[in-house]
């Protein structure tokens, strides 16, 4: 039996107030499942975010992102550093059982959703957890990232770039719900409701209060600047698209 409603939460990045706001949404509470499309914990409150998601029980289905992988590798001594400055702090803040959880997560999963059929959920692309595709990626780029994908999958849900969009690419619907905790372009906690279509949502919440909460409760040395920049979405979509362009294969 297909699922009628799936709430998709991506790129929470350890921001507990944003996650709490989304979980309080009636349509999230009523959804058949909540799918996390990666980058769950790399941020100021990683342990608290994982505990809250675990408390939702089997309704939550987890997919790993590149940042989750990096936290595990750092904690297990498999890498010396992480490019994201807050990530080593986040890795150190996790309990051993939480590291094990992140290490066990799949890179993708497929669910049957009413109106959409088989939907593949991943973090960046179906074949790679840090590859970049954008709303205006050229058709040839989409052909590359869809290489080897089951032809029966007609919808792909991904995250990674922190900007929401819905587009067609080679007959497949591509959905990016945006970021719950680190949005680019406009503030708010971004997510998506699937079934029978794809409905992009943004949940407003008290950002000044959330910034104050993070500053009071997080021991990361630069938390005030981090929270101000990311929760207020200081990075514009135009700036981020330009920065991501070379990773999308553009000159």
Helices and strands as residue ranges (DSSP letters): E 6-9, H 16-23, H 26-30, E 33-37, H 46-54, G 57-59, E 60-63, H 66-75, H 87-93, H 96-104, E 108-113, E 117-122, H 139-145, E 155-158, E 165-169, E 172-176, E 189-194, E 198-203, H 207-217, H 223-231, H 237-244, G 245-248
